Amino acid sequence: MMSDKDETDLRPVTDEDIRTVEAILFAAEEPLDAPNIADKLAANADIPSIMEAIAVKYAQSGFNLQKTGKKWSFRTAPDLAHALQKHVVQQRRLSRAALETLAIIAYHQPVTRAEIEDIRGVSISKGTLDVLLESEWVKIRGRRRVPGRPVTYGTSDHFLLHFGLESLTDLPGLEELKAAGLLDDRLPPGFEVPAPDPDNDPEEDPLAAGDDGSDLEPLEMDLPEDMPEDMPDEPTEDSASA
């Protein structure tokens, strides 16, 4: 955290600061955080003030400065997205199972595979999680502190960037989901939209060095490799007996 002394040592923002940061962001392939930006500037640069000045400068432009998590990048203005749609190649369409799984991970993270299945009421096919991991919208966050130490899943900065969110707190809430027709108006009393935890949960350990989560818990049912990813998921024992 920046101390009061550090703040008083910051020098005034210059036009050269702004021009340099603009050039850095235009050339960057990925969003950049404050340390990466400050590394290209003279000492004691006031990064928050520089980014605020750039955001104001491009607010009415064809592209805007967007903050995703703790990183910044230039993005097409939201109201102009339609003009670029014909140039976008859709590489893969997510199945309903993948979309449901992504929504559960976004709102319930950190969450294990077993917890996802419990919420959905069906087993997850191997391909569903593979597609979400390959898209880089979902990542392995850590391991739950329970027997077997299953991995926990969460969303990534790529997820925030794709959906135009600065942080997980910007996910649609109850009223927004109802207005979009994604939730029934006749919800049970006391229903609340889950609040995701962007930080490590007390019951979760971060991945240790060298642990890529490859020893995932065994699947009860694996689809053959030549099966399409969007096949219906298999009912769990509880839902099958219902």
ZITANOR-V988068 format. One record per backbone hydrogen bond with DSSP energy under -1.0 kcal/mol. NH is the residue of the N-H (numbers start at 0). CO is the residue of the C=O. If there is no record, write none. Layout:
# ZITANOR-V988068
NH_CO + NH_CO
This chain:
# ZITANOR-V988068
6_2 + 7_3 + 8_4 + 10_43 + 17_13 + 18_14 + 19_15 + 20_16 + 21_17 + 22_18 + 23_19 + 24_20 + 25_21 + 26_22 + 27_23 + 31_71 + 36_32 + 37_33 + 38_34 + 39_36 + 40_37 + 46_44 + 49_45 + 50_46 + 51_47 + 52_48 + 53_49 + 54_50 + 55_51 + 56_52 + 57_53 + 60_57 + 63_74 + 65_72 + 67_70 + 68_165 + 70_67 + 71_31 + 72_65 + 74_63 + 76_61 + 79_76 + 80_77 + 82_79 + 83_80 + 86_83 + 87_84 + 98_94 + 99_95 + 100_96 + 101_97 + 102_98 + 103_99 + 104_100 + 105_101 + 106_102 + 107_103 + 108_104 + 110_152 + 115_111 + 116_112 + 117_113 + 118_114 + 119_115 + 120_116 + 122_233 + 129_125 + 130_126 + 131_127 + 132_128 + 133_129 + 134_130 + 136_131 + 137_131 + 138_153 + 140_151 + 142_204 + 143_149 + 144_202 + 145_143 + 148_145 + 151_141 + 152_110 + 153_138 + 155_136 + 159_155 + 160_156 + 161_157 + 162_158 + 164_159 + 169_166 + 170_167 + 176_172 + 177_173 + 178_174 + 179_175 + 180_177 + 181_176 + 186_184 + 190_187 + 196_108 + 203_200 + 204_142 + 210_207 + 215_213 + 226_223 + 230_227 + 235_120 + 239_235 + 240_236
